[in-house]
Amino acid sequence: MILKRLPEDLTVCKVQDVSRINLSADLYFIGKTDAEISLVCKTADTPQETTAREDGWRGFRIEGELDFSLIGILSKISGILAEAEIGIFAVSTYNTDYILVKAEQFSRAMQCLADAGYTVV
C-alpha cells in the first residue's frame, strides 16, 4: 500500500461560522454536528477567527481509491502508530483516508510505517 506525504503544515480547529472558511482552498475538511464545526486545513488557510485551534500537524493519504468492502486499513495504520506511541487525527473522504500526526512525530511515523511494509512517497 502506498502512503503519500502531504507537503503542507496543517491545522485542526473549530469555527463558529462556515462563511469564514476559504472554500476555494485546494485542501480542507469540514465536519459539522449540532455541537461544533470542525475544520482541518493548511495552516496558511486557517481562518483568523477560531474558537479553538491546534497548529503543528502533518499528514499523509492512502493512495488510490479504497473500496468500501476493504476492512481494517485505517485500523492497521493506527495500530502501528499507536504501538509507537504516535497519536493520530484521521479524516476520511469518499475515495480514501488521510492520517495526520503532530509535525514533530511525522518523520518517525513515516519510518514506522515504512518498516511495517508500507511504501512512503
C-alpha positions as CSV (number, residue, x, y, z in Angstrom):
1,M,0.0,0.0,0.0
2,I,1.3,3.4,-0.9
3,L,1.2,6.4,1.5
4,K,1.7,9.8,0.1
5,R,3.1,12.6,2.3
6,L,1.3,15.9,2.2
7,P,3.8,18.7,1.9
8,E,1.7,21.3,3.8
9,D,1.6,22.2,7.5
10,L,-1.9,21.6,8.7
11,T,-4.2,23.0,11.4
12,V,-7.1,21.4,13.2
13,C,-9.6,24.0,14.6
14,K,-13.2,24.8,15.5
15,V,-15.0,27.7,13.9
16,Q,-18.4,29.2,14.6
17,D,-19.3,30.2,11.0
18,V,-18.5,28.3,7.8
19,S,-18.5,31.6,5.9
20,R,-15.1,32.3,7.4
21,I,-13.7,29.2,5.7
22,N,-11.8,29.7,2.4
23,L,-13.9,27.3,0.3
24,S,-11.6,28.0,-2.8
25,A,-8.6,26.4,-1.0
26,D,-7.3,23.2,-2.5
27,L,-7.3,21.2,0.8
28,Y,-9.8,21.3,3.7
29,F,-12.1,19.1,5.6
30,I,-15.2,20.4,7.3
31,G,-17.2,18.4,9.9
32,K,-20.4,19.9,11.3
33,T,-22.6,18.5,14.0
34,D,-25.1,20.0,16.4
35,A,-22.2,20.7,18.8
36,E,-19.5,22.1,16.6
37,I,-18.0,22.9,13.3
38,S,-14.5,21.4,12.9
39,L,-12.0,22.3,10.2
40,V,-8.8,20.8,9.0
41,C,-6.9,22.9,6.6
42,K,-3.5,24.2,5.5
43,T,-2.1,26.3,8.3
44,A,-1.8,29.2,5.9
45,D,-5.5,28.9,5.1
46,T,-6.8,28.9,8.7
47,P,-9.4,31.5,9.4
48,Q,-8.4,34.3,11.7
49,E,-11.4,33.7,13.9
50,T,-11.4,30.3,15.5
51,T,-12.9,29.1,18.8
52,A,-10.1,26.6,19.3
53,R,-7.0,25.9,17.2
54,E,-4.2,23.4,17.2
55,D,-1.4,24.0,14.7
56,G,1.6,21.7,14.0
57,W,0.1,18.8,12.1
58,R,1.5,17.0,9.1
59,G,-0.4,14.4,7.1
60,F,-0.4,11.7,4.5
61,R,-3.0,9.9,2.4
62,I,-3.5,6.4,1.4
63,E,-3.0,6.5,-2.4
64,G,-5.7,5.2,-4.7
65,E,-9.4,4.7,-4.3
66,L,-10.3,2.4,-1.4
67,D,-13.3,0.2,-2.0
68,F,-15.9,0.3,0.8
69,S,-15.6,-3.5,1.2
70,L,-11.9,-3.2,2.3
71,I,-11.7,-3.8,6.1
72,G,-9.1,-2.7,8.6
73,I,-6.9,-0.4,6.6
74,L,-7.1,2.5,9.0
75,S,-7.1,0.2,11.9
76,K,-3.8,-1.4,10.9
77,I,-2.1,2.0,10.3
78,S,-3.4,3.4,13.5
79,G,-2.3,0.3,15.4
80,I,1.2,0.6,14.1
81,L,1.4,4.2,15.1
82,A,-0.3,3.6,18.5
83,E,2.3,0.9,19.2
84,A,5.0,3.6,18.6
85,E,3.0,5.9,20.9
86,I,2.2,8.3,18.0
87,G,-1.3,9.8,18.2
88,I,-3.3,10.5,15.1
89,F,-6.2,12.6,13.7
90,A,-7.9,10.7,10.9
91,V,-10.2,12.1,8.2
92,S,-11.9,10.0,5.5
93,T,-13.2,11.0,2.1
94,Y,-15.3,9.0,-0.3
95,N,-12.1,7.8,-2.0
96,T,-9.5,7.3,0.7
97,D,-8.3,8.1,4.2
98,Y,-6.0,10.9,5.4
99,I,-4.0,10.5,8.6
100,L,-2.5,13.5,10.5
101,V,0.2,13.3,13.1
102,K,2.0,16.0,15.1
103,A,4.8,17.5,13.0
104,E,7.5,16.6,15.5
105,Q,6.5,12.9,15.1
106,F,5.9,12.9,11.4
107,S,9.3,11.5,10.3
108,R,9.2,8.8,12.9
109,A,5.6,7.9,11.9
110,M,6.7,7.6,8.3
111,Q,9.6,5.4,9.3
112,C,7.4,3.1,11.4
113,L,5.0,2.6,8.5
114,A,7.9,2.0,6.1
115,D,9.3,-0.6,8.5
116,A,5.9,-2.2,8.6
117,G,5.9,-2.7,4.8
118,Y,4.2,0.5,3.5
119,T,5.6,2.4,0.6
120,V,6.0,6.0,1.6
121,V,6.4,8.6,-1.2
